[in-house]
């Protein structure tokens, strides 16, 4: 019996649109230019100095514009900026792959107005807590470093400093070798490791400043702050706490099936924000909705075949499987020593079969009771499609309302869906 015939009688529920009125604070006009003005940068660099501007691999809102502004202000202050990828083992842990990731996010010599210098060689500058402290050689041999990153909760560990400036200093700027060293003691020790390693790097004075960005629940920049290097560790916990309050959530406590239209490294380190869906590579973490089955239908183009996080879902499509490359995906797992996030889930030939497989294995016997939701990705939670049973369980404290009547999911002749918001 074929897979299609086994799943042929699995009903897919109609869905309604659920709209969330998410908190949407935004930057005041001119705030970006003010915070990253030549005068502001002139306080942390000197004329004639070479300055490495460290940029990561996430899909940070306005990242290309921020990097271009930093580079322009450094030049206006008399410095000589260049861009370095600060992304640990991403990009297949190769210099070419990391430069390509930056270019795919709109950061290039043309857009930034500064050369991109990508390498994987590192300098050992000391030790912290028994671990080697490693820094990108190209950045270390500059006169100074400016870190650019978004501050937000991390999907795999908890601490006063999670995704943000300290982590980029310790892990991103350490390239593959530094990231591997920081992961040697595992995720339970990561918060302490990041603090120790970042403190050792910052003690050298080479990191002149960090550009901290916060995003609202609609993936828009709402805060930008230039922090002198000596103040990064003290300032970041307050920014992280503010970021927690801005984080979007699903308006459901429980779901039987969640359909993710797309996952990718540009969305989150694990392809999707684990805090949003309640699935973690670190078994010690808790939080988020209880979801019986998750189906992931596509990889983003920006992830370049890196399907890290696919092991945390239950069903995927042949499209994802064929676009996944081991060379891009496995360096993350080998570096972080976590294999669970790169395991291969059940693979189905189409979106329709993937969704039916998730429904079939969710353990719900009454089709009318199936609580199914569909989102574009975990950065896009303003519009959700939900079955009537799921919509009936909307969190009453959530800023969400039902818009329209139930309608079938629209599959094409190949059994594939059109993405939410026209994607």
C-alpha positions as CSV (number, residue, x, y, z in Angstrom):
1,X,0.0,0.0,0.0
2,X,1.4,3.4,-0.9
3,X,1.9,6.3,1.5
4,X,-0.6,8.4,-0.4
5,X,-3.3,5.7,-0.1
6,X,-2.7,5.4,3.6
7,X,-3.2,9.1,4.1
8,X,-5.9,9.6,1.5
9,X,-8.8,9.4,4.0
10,X,-7.2,11.9,6.5
11,X,-9.3,15.0,6.6
12,X,-7.6,18.4,6.6
13,X,-9.7,20.9,8.5
14,X,-10.9,24.2,7.2
15,X,-9.2,27.2,8.7
16,X,-10.0,30.7,9.8
17,X,-7.6,33.6,9.9
18,X,-6.5,34.7,13.3
19,X,-5.0,38.2,13.5
20,X,-2.8,39.3,16.4
21,X,-2.4,43.0,17.3
22,X,1.2,42.6,18.4
23,X,3.1,45.3,20.3
24,X,4.8,47.5,17.7
25,X,7.1,50.1,19.2
26,X,9.3,51.6,16.5
27,X,12.4,53.8,16.2
28,X,11.7,57.5,16.2
29,X,12.6,59.2,12.9
30,X,16.3,59.9,12.8
31,X,17.1,57.7,15.8
32,X,19.3,55.3,13.9
33,X,21.4,58.2,12.4
34,X,21.6,59.8,15.8
35,X,22.7,56.7,17.7
36,X,25.3,55.8,15.1
37,X,26.4,59.2,14.1
38,X,30.1,60.0,13.2
39,X,30.3,61.9,16.5
40,X,29.1,58.8,18.5
41,X,31.6,56.5,16.7
42,X,34.4,59.1,17.1
43,X,34.2,58.5,20.9
44,X,35.3,54.9,20.5
45,X,37.8,55.0,17.7
46,X,40.7,57.2,16.6
47,X,41.6,58.6,13.1
48,X,43.6,56.2,11.0
49,X,42.6,53.0,12.9
50,X,41.5,49.9,11.1
51,X,38.2,48.7,12.6
52,X,36.6,45.3,12.0
53,X,32.8,45.5,12.0
54,X,31.6,42.0,13.1
55,X,28.3,40.9,11.6
56,X,26.4,37.7,12.2
57,X,24.3,35.3,10.2
58,X,20.7,36.0,11.5
59,X,18.0,37.8,9.5
60,X,18.2,40.9,11.7
61,X,15.8,43.6,10.7
62,X,17.6,46.6,9.0
63,X,20.9,44.8,9.3
64,X,22.3,45.9,6.0
65,X,21.3,49.5,6.7
66,X,22.8,49.4,10.2
67,X,26.1,48.0,9.0
68,X,26.3,50.6,6.2
69,X,25.6,53.4,8.7
70,X,28.3,52.1,11.1
71,X,30.8,51.8,8.3
72,X,30.0,55.3,7.0
73,X,30.2,56.9,10.4
74,X,33.6,55.1,11.1
75,X,34.9,56.5,7.9
76,X,33.6,60.0,8.7
77,X,35.4,59.6,12.1
78,X,38.6,59.0,10.2
79,X,38.8,55.2,10.7
80,X,39.2,52.5,8.1
81,X,36.3,50.0,8.5
82,X,36.0,46.5,7.0
83,X,33.4,43.8,7.6
84,X,34.1,40.4,9.1
85,X,31.6,37.5,9.5
86,X,31.1,36.7,13.2
87,X,29.0,33.5,12.9
88,X,31.0,30.6,14.4
89,X,30.5,27.5,12.3
90,X,27.7,28.8,10.0
91,X,28.2,29.0,6.2
92,X,29.6,25.4,6.2
93,X,32.4,26.7,8.4
94,X,34.2,28.1,5.4
95,X,35.4,31.6,4.6
96,X,33.6,31.5,1.3
97,X,30.4,30.2,2.8
98,X,30.3,32.9,5.5
99,X,30.9,35.7,3.0
100,X,28.1,34.3,0.9
101,X,25.7,34.3,3.9
102,X,26.5,38.0,4.5
103,X,25.9,38.8,0.8
104,X,22.6,36.9,0.9
105,X,21.5,39.1,3.8
106,X,22.4,42.2,1.8
107,X,25.8,42.9,3.5
108,X,28.5,43.3,0.8
109,X,31.3,45.7,-0.1
110,X,28.9,47.4,-2.4
111,X,26.1,47.8,0.2
112,X,28.3,48.5,3.2
113,X,30.8,50.7,1.5
114,X,33.6,48.7,3.2
115,X,35.4,45.6,2.1
116,X,34.4,42.2,3.4
117,X,37.2,40.1,4.7
118,X,36.2,36.5,5.6
119,X,38.5,33.9,7.1
120,X,38.3,31.0,9.5
121,X,41.8,31.4,11.1
122,X,41.8,32.4,14.8
123,X,44.2,33.8,17.3
124,X,44.4,32.3,20.8
125,X,44.5,35.3,23.2
126,X,44.3,33.4,26.5
127,X,42.0,31.2,28.5
128,X,38.9,31.5,30.5
129,X,37.5,28.9,32.9
130,X,40.0,26.4,31.5
131,X,38.8,27.0,27.9
132,X,40.9,28.6,25.1
133,X,39.7,32.1,24.1
134,X,39.9,32.4,20.3
135,X,39.2,35.4,18.1
136,X,38.9,35.8,14.3
137,X,42.5,36.5,13.2
138,X,41.5,39.2,10.7
139,X,39.5,41.0,13.4
140,X,42.1,40.6,16.0
141,X,44.8,42.1,13.8
142,X,42.7,45.2,13.3
143,X,43.2,48.1,15.7
144,X,39.7,47.6,17.0
145,X,36.4,45.8,16.7
146,X,32.8,46.9,16.6
147,X,30.1,44.2,17.2
148,X,26.7,44.5,15.5
149,X,23.9,42.2,16.7
150,X,20.3,41.8,17.8
151,X,19.7,41.1,21.5
152,X,17.0,38.4,22.1
153,X,16.3,35.2,24.1
154,X,18.3,32.2,22.9
155,X,16.5,29.1,21.8
156,X,18.9,26.7,23.5
157,X,20.1,28.1,26.9
158,X,19.1,30.6,29.6
159,X,21.1,33.3,31.3
160,X,21.6,37.0,31.8
161,X,23.1,37.2,28.3
162,X,21.8,35.0,25.6
163,X,21.6,35.9,21.9
164,X,23.4,39.2,21.6
165,X,26.7,41.0,21.9
166,X,28.4,38.8,24.5
167,X,27.5,35.6,22.7
168,X,28.7,37.1,19.3
169,X,32.0,38.0,21.0
170,X,32.5,34.6,22.5
171,X,31.1,32.3,19.8
172,X,30.5,34.2,16.6
173,X,33.8,36.0,16.6
174,X,35.6,32.8,17.6
175,X,34.7,31.2,14.3
176,X,34.3,27.4,14.2
177,X,37.2,26.7,16.6
178,X,36.0,29.2,19.1
179,X,32.4,28.1,18.9
180,X,33.5,24.5,19.4
181,X,35.5,25.4,22.4
182,X,32.6,27.3,23.9
183,X,30.3,24.3,23.4
184,X,32.7,21.8,24.9
185,X,30.9,21.8,28.3
186,X,27.5,21.6,26.8
187,X,24.4,23.8,26.8
188,X,23.8,23.7,30.6
189,X,27.1,25.6,31.1
190,X,26.7,27.9,28.1
191,X,25.6,31.1,30.0
192,X,28.7,30.9,32.2
193,X,31.0,30.0,29.3
194,X,29.8,33.0,27.2
195,X,30.3,35.3,30.1
196,X,33.8,34.1,30.9
197,X,35.0,34.1,27.3
198,X,33.4,37.4,26.4
199,X,34.9,39.0,29.6
200,X,38.4,37.8,28.6
201,X,38.0,39.3,25.1
202,X,36.6,42.6,26.4
203,X,39.4,42.9,29.0
204,X,41.8,43.4,26.1
205,X,40.1,46.6,25.0
206,X,40.0,45.5,21.4
207,X,36.2,45.5,21.3
208,X,35.6,49.2,21.1
209,X,31.8,49.1,21.1
210,X,28.7,47.0,20.4
211,X,25.7,48.1,18.4
212,X,22.7,46.5,20.2
213,X,19.4,46.1,18.3
214,X,16.0,45.2,19.6
215,X,13.1,44.1,17.5
216,X,9.4,44.4,18.2
217,X,7.0,41.4,17.8
218,X,6.6,42.3,14.1
219,X,10.3,41.8,13.3
220,X,11.0,45.5,13.1
221,X,13.8,47.4,14.7
222,X,12.5,49.3,17.7
223,X,15.7,50.2,19.6
224,X,19.3,50.8,18.6
225,X,22.1,51.6,21.1
226,X,25.9,52.1,20.8
227,X,27.5,50.6,23.9
228,X,31.2,51.2,24.7
229,X,33.1,47.9,25.0
230,X,33.7,48.3,28.7
231,X,30.0,48.6,29.4
232,X,28.6,45.7,27.2
233,X,28.5,43.0,29.9
234,X,26.8,45.3,32.4
235,X,24.3,46.7,29.9
236,X,23.2,43.6,28.1
237,X,21.0,41.9,30.8
238,X,18.6,44.9,30.9
239,X,18.4,44.8,27.1
240,X,17.7,41.1,27.1
241,X,14.9,41.5,29.7
242,X,13.3,44.2,27.5
243,X,13.6,41.9,24.5
244,X,11.8,39.1,26.4
245,X,8.8,41.5,26.7
246,X,8.8,42.2,23.0
247,X,8.9,38.6,21.9
248,X,5.9,37.4,19.9
249,X,4.0,34.3,21.0
250,X,1.4,31.9,19.6
251,X,-2.0,32.6,21.2
252,X,-2.6,28.9,22.0
253,X,-1.5,26.9,25.1
254,X,-1.9,23.6,23.2
255,X,-2.0,22.4,19.6
256,X,-2.3,19.0,17.9
257,X,-0.6,20.2,14.7
258,X,1.5,23.2,13.8
259,X,2.3,23.8,10.2
260,X,5.5,25.9,9.6
261,X,5.6,27.2,6.0
262,X,9.4,27.7,6.2
263,X,12.4,27.4,8.5
264,X,16.0,28.7,8.1
265,X,19.1,30.0,9.8
266,X,18.1,33.6,8.9
267,X,15.0,33.1,11.1
268,X,16.7,31.5,14.1
269,X,19.7,29.4,14.9
270,X,17.5,26.3,15.0
271,X,15.5,27.3,11.9
272,X,12.6,28.5,14.0
273,X,12.4,30.1,17.4
274,X,12.1,27.3,19.9
275,X,10.7,29.7,22.5
276,X,7.7,30.3,20.2
277,X,6.9,26.6,19.5
278,X,8.0,25.0,22.7
279,X,10.5,22.5,21.1
280,X,14.1,22.6,22.3
281,X,17.4,20.9,21.5
282,X,18.3,21.4,25.2
283,X,16.1,19.0,27.1
284,X,16.4,21.1,30.3
285,X,14.5,24.0,28.8
286,X,10.8,24.5,29.1
287,X,8.2,27.0,27.9
288,X,5.9,27.7,25.1
289,X,2.8,25.8,23.9
290,X,2.5,22.0,24.0
291,X,2.4,20.9,20.4
292,X,1.9,17.2,19.5
293,X,3.2,17.4,15.9
294,X,5.0,20.0,13.8
295,X,5.4,19.9,10.0
296,X,8.0,22.1,8.3
297,X,7.3,22.6,4.6
298,X,10.2,24.7,3.1
299,X,13.7,26.0,3.7
300,X,14.3,29.7,3.2
301,X,16.6,30.6,0.3
302,X,18.8,32.6,2.7
303,X,19.6,29.5,4.7
304,X,21.7,28.1,1.8
305,X,20.7,24.5,2.5
306,X,21.3,24.7,6.2
307,X,18.4,22.7,7.8
308,X,19.5,22.9,11.4
309,X,16.4,22.5,13.5
310,X,14.8,20.0,11.2
311,X,15.3,17.3,13.8
312,X,13.0,19.1,16.2
313,X,10.0,18.7,13.9
314,X,8.0,15.6,13.2
315,X,7.3,15.7,9.4
316,X,8.9,17.6,6.5
317,X,8.7,17.5,2.7
318,X,10.9,16.1,0.0
319,X,11.5,19.7,-1.1
320,X,13.2,20.4,2.2
321,X,15.1,17.1,2.2
322,X,16.5,17.7,-1.3
323,X,17.5,21.3,-0.6
324,X,19.2,20.3,2.7
325,X,23.0,20.0,2.4
326,X,25.1,18.1,4.9
327,X,28.0,20.5,4.3
328,X,25.9,23.4,5.5
329,X,23.9,21.6,8.2
330,X,26.3,19.3,10.0
331,X,29.0,21.7,11.0
332,X,26.5,23.3,13.4
333,X,25.8,20.0,15.1
334,X,29.4,18.9,15.2
335,X,30.5,22.2,16.7
336,X,27.6,22.5,19.2
337,X,27.8,18.7,20.0
338,X,24.0,18.5,19.6
339,X,22.9,16.0,17.1
340,X,19.1,16.1,17.8
341,X,18.5,19.2,15.8
342,X,19.8,17.7,12.5
343,X,18.1,14.3,12.6
344,X,15.8,13.6,9.6
345,X,12.1,13.5,10.4
346,X,9.4,11.7,8.3
347,X,9.7,13.0,4.7
348,X,6.6,13.3,2.6
349,X,6.3,14.0,-1.2
350,X,4.1,17.1,-0.8
351,X,2.8,19.7,1.6
352,X,-0.6,18.0,1.6
353,X,0.9,14.6,2.5
354,X,3.1,16.2,5.2
355,X,0.2,17.9,6.8
356,X,-1.9,14.7,6.6
357,X,0.9,12.7,8.2
358,X,1.1,15.1,11.1
359,X,-2.6,14.9,11.6
360,X,-2.6,11.1,11.3
361,X,0.1,10.7,14.0
362,X,-1.2,13.4,16.4
363,X,-3.6,11.0,18.1
364,X,-6.8,12.9,17.6
365,X,-9.7,10.6,16.7
366,X,-12.4,13.2,16.1
367,X,-11.6,15.4,13.0
368,X,-13.8,18.2,14.3
369,X,-11.7,18.4,17.5
370,X,-8.3,18.7,15.7
371,X,-6.5,21.9,16.9
372,X,-4.3,22.8,13.9
373,X,-2.5,26.1,13.2
374,X,-0.4,27.3,10.3
375,X,2.2,30.2,10.4
376,X,4.6,31.5,7.8
377,X,7.5,31.3,10.2
378,X,8.2,32.2,13.9
379,X,9.1,35.8,13.0
380,X,5.6,36.3,11.4
381,X,2.9,35.8,14.0
382,X,0.6,38.6,13.1
383,X,-1.5,36.4,10.8
384,X,-2.2,32.7,11.7
385,X,-4.5,30.2,10.1
386,X,-6.3,28.0,12.6
387,X,-8.9,25.2,12.6
388,X,-12.2,26.1,14.3
389,X,-11.2,23.8,17.2
390,X,-7.9,25.7,17.7
391,X,-9.6,29.1,17.3
392,X,-12.0,28.1,20.0
393,X,-9.0,27.8,22.4
394,X,-7.5,31.2,21.8
395,X,-5.8,32.6,24.8
396,X,-8.3,35.3,26.0
397,X,-5.4,37.5,27.2
398,X,-3.8,37.5,23.8
399,X,-4.4,40.4,21.4
400,X,-6.0,38.1,18.8
401,X,-9.3,38.0,17.0
402,X,-10.9,35.7,14.3
403,X,-11.3,37.3,10.9
404,X,-13.6,35.7,8.4
405,X,-15.3,32.3,8.0
406,X,-13.7,28.8,7.8
407,X,-12.3,27.9,4.3
408,X,-10.2,25.0,3.0
409,X,-6.5,25.2,2.8
410,X,-5.6,25.8,-0.9
411,X,-3.5,23.0,-2.4
412,X,-2.4,23.1,-6.0
413,X,-2.4,20.0,-8.3
414,X,0.9,18.9,-6.9
415,X,-0.4,19.0,-3.3
416,X,1.6,22.1,-2.3
417,X,0.4,25.2,-0.5
418,X,0.8,28.9,-1.3
419,X,2.6,30.5,1.5
420,X,1.0,32.9,4.0
421,X,1.2,36.6,3.1
422,X,1.9,35.6,-0.5
423,X,5.2,33.9,0.2
